[in-house]
Amino acid sequence: MGRKEELEELIAAFGRRVHGEHPNPERVGCPGRNAMIRLAKEPGVFDADSLLDHILKCAACLDELRDLRRQIKPSR
């Protein structure tokens, strides 16, 4: 297994853990779509510590951020 595959497996394992422990289907405490879009577009531009802390414990936001990043990612 190469480094890229190891990283992909690590990310997948993290996702499984968040989904198992913190599904949050009611979206309690979620920051809202505009904040998620901004994080996806400009991850280093603003102080996102509290937003990232939330995403670590919210499967709904983790999925939303993943989907937004895929949409925003330039085609190669």
DAFENGI-V801571 format. One record per helix or strand of 3 or more residues. SS is the DSSP state (hx for helix, st for strand). FROM is the first residue (numbers start at 1). LEN is the number of residues. If there is no record, write none. Layout:
SS;FROM;LEN, SS;FROM;LEN
This chain:
hx;3;19, hx;33;9, hx;49;7, hx;59;14
